[in-house]
Amino acid sequence: MERIGLIAGRGNFPLFFAQHAKNAGYHVTAVGVKKNTRPVLKKYVAILHWIEAKEFNRIIDIFKKEDISKVAMAGQINPQFLFNPKIMASPDVEAFFGKIEDRRADTVFRAFVARLQKAHLELLDSTLFLSGYMPQEAVLTPRSPSEQEYKDVRFGFKIAKHLGIMDIGQSVCVKNGVILAVESIEGTDNAIRRAVSLTRSSIVLVKTSKPSQDMRFDVPVVGLGTIKNLSQGSCLAIEAGKTLFFDQHEALRLAEKKDIAILAVSS
């Protein structure tokens, strides 16, 4: 049985990855981050090691001791740790961030990937076992977008791609040609809440991959929580074949109940 490692962050992404890797016959050893990774992950992996956010240097040592040479990253680590003085004052963390130009997602991830590669660890595509969760181009709900919503989707898609070029975020909220919110470090759900607080009505949410998306990390993800945060009658557009859509059955059922249109669109 081939052994692979999993660096597990927040949400359901690590659970789905581990479950499908296990079903594919892999022995999965995971490293979970305390106060980030869901403890239920232990049900889907052979071994689960826990570390503090400031102990990321231990990740390499753990995988080496477990005789693992291939690893994947799934799930976000709470970005608020960047503003936690106790974590940032850790010598290992301070040394790592002192060597990179800025703290945008791609900058940080690529520096971490370089560290893994230096230790002869290969980083796998985080969607390796999850192609079934990446919808192709289609309207996924009974309700199709209105003409105005289609206009906002096209407009939002263009804006979101520009955000991706600058590595700011992956999502944009639009209403009648007006940009209500762009996703930054706060994440998609908080961007939705900001947009809804302005309109107090339906919005259009567009989520895309970055033009130079590295599928090994920071892959766009939507799920049931996304639909819960959208207002009645809203519209969600994701990039076809490049966005993970988890809990699809439950999310689509809720979307129908809330009269939300969901579609996957290609560039």
Secondary structure, 3 states (H helix, E strand, C coil): CCEEEEEECCCCHHHHHHHHHHHCCCEEEEEEECCCCCHHHHHCCCEEEEECHHHCCHHHHHHHHCCCCEEEEECCCCHHHHHCHHHHCCHHHHHHHCCCCCCCHHHHHHHHHHHHHHCCCEECCCCCCCHHHCCCCEECCCCCCCHHHHHHHHHHHHHHHHHHHCCCCCEEEEECCEEEEECCCCCHHHHHHHHHHHHCCCCEEEECCCCCCCCCCCCCEECHHHHHHCCCCCEEEEECCCCEECCHHHHHHHHHHCCCEEEEECC
